[in-house]
Amino acid sequence: MIWNLASFTAIALAGLAGPQDPVPGVSGADTPDRISYAGTGNGWTGGRTEWWIDRSGRGSYRTTIRQPMDGSFDAGPRGFERIRAILQPLESMRELPCDGAVTDQGGGVLNWRRAGRETILRFDFGCNFRQPDAARERLGEASEQVKDWARSK
C-alpha cells in the first residue's frame, strides 16, 4: 500500500472528529443506501465477520470468530445514522497507510453502496501504522454497535 501525508492527516482528523462532526465532501444528500463490512480473522484462528445495515435500519451481523453468532436486527433510520456518523470520517478515504505488515493477520473491507455505486476501504490488520489507529477504532465501534443490536433481538 502507498501512504502519504494526506492519508496520515485524514486518519489523524478522523480520530479527532466526533461522530456528529460533518466531513468535507460528504453531504447528507449523498447518504449511502447500505453500509457493510466483511472481514477475516488472522491466519491462526481464521473465521469471518460480516455485517450490514441499510438506510431503513434493518441489518444483519454474523461472525464465526471466538463466539459464533448470527442475527438480524432493525435499529431504525436513527440506528443507520448512528453507524454512518461513526464511520463518516472514513467515507472519503480510499486507502489506509501501511508501514510494513505482519502477513498472517486478518483483513476486511468496509463498503458504502449508493445507487449501484460502491466505495470501499480495505483494512489490513497486520499493518504497522505510524499514526494512532483511529480508522480501526471507528470500525470497531460500529461493529460493536451492530453486534449489540443483533444480540438484543
N, C-alpha and C positions, 0 to 999 in steps of 0.2 A: 504494500500500500504506500502511496505517496502522501506525505504530510507536509503542511506548510503553515505559515503564520496565521493565515485566515482560519484554518481548521482549528488551531490551538485557541485562537481568540473566540471562535464560536463555542467551543466546549467550555471555556472559562466563563463566558457570558451565560451559557445555559445553566451553569452551576450557581450563578448569582441571581438570575431572574426568578421571581416567584412564579408559581403555577398560573396566576392570573395575569401576569405581565404579557402584553402583546409582543409578537415577534415581527420585526420589519419584514415586509414582503409576504406575510401570511395573513390574509384577511378572512373575516367571517364569511364572506361570500364564497370563499374557496374552501368551505368546510368539506372534509372528506366524507364519502358515503360509508366507509368502513376503515377501521384501523385493525391490523392484525400483526401477530408475531409468531414465528416458528423457529425453534432452535434446538440444538442437541447438547447433551452433557459432554463431559470430557471423554477422552479416549479410553479411560479405565472403567468408568461407570456407564457411559453411553446414555441411552434414554433420550426422550424427546419431550418438549413442552410446546404446546400450541394454544393460542387464544385469539379471539376476535371479538369486536364489538361494532355494531352498526349504528347509524345515526339515531335510530329509534331507542337504542339502549339494550337491544337484545344481543346476546353473545354466548360464547362458549369458552370453557377452559379445560384443557386436557394435559396431563403430564404422566410420564412413566418414570420420572426421576424421583428418587427417595421414597416418597409416599404417593403411589399412583392415585390419580383422581381424574374423574371425567364428569363434568357437569355443565349445565346451561343456566342462564340467568336472564333477567330483564331488569336492568338498572334504570330504565327510562332515559329520555333525552338528556337529563341532567347528569346521569352517570356517564354517558358518552362525552359530554362536555368536560367532565372532570378528567377523564382519561386523555382527552385531547389537550387540555390545559397542561397536564403533567408532561406530555410528550411534545408539545408545540415548539419548544426551542430546538428540537431535533429535526423538525419537518423540512427546514431549508438546507440541512446538511446532506451532502452526497457521499461523504466518506469520513471515517474517524481516523485520526493519525495513529500510526503504529511504529514504534521504535524497537524493532525486534520482537520475536514472538516465541512462545513455547508451543510447539506444534501439536501436542496431544490434548489441547484444551478445546472446549466447546465453542460454538458459534451460533449465530442466528441472523434472522432478517426481520426487521421492522418494516411494515408496509402500510402506506396510506393509499387508498383507492378512491378516485374521483371520476365519475362518468366514464368508466372504461380505461382511464389512465392510471398507472401505478407509479408511485415514488417509493423507492426502497432505501434503507440504510442498513448496511451489513455490520454485524458485530463479530469480532474475533476476540474471544475471552482470554486468549493467550498473549495478547499484545501487552507490551510494556509502554504505558503512557507516561509522557513527561508532565502532563497536567493532571490534576485530580480527575477521577473518572466520573464526571458529572453525567455523562450520557448513560453510563451503565447504572448509575443511581436512579436516574429518571425511569429507565426501562424497568428496573427492579420495583420501583414504587408503583408503576402502572400494573405490572404483572401481579404484584401482591394484592392490589385492589380488585382486579378481575378475579383472582383466585378466591378472595373473601366473598365476593358476590356469588360465585358458583358454589362455594361451600355452604352458604346460608340458604340456598334454595333446595 
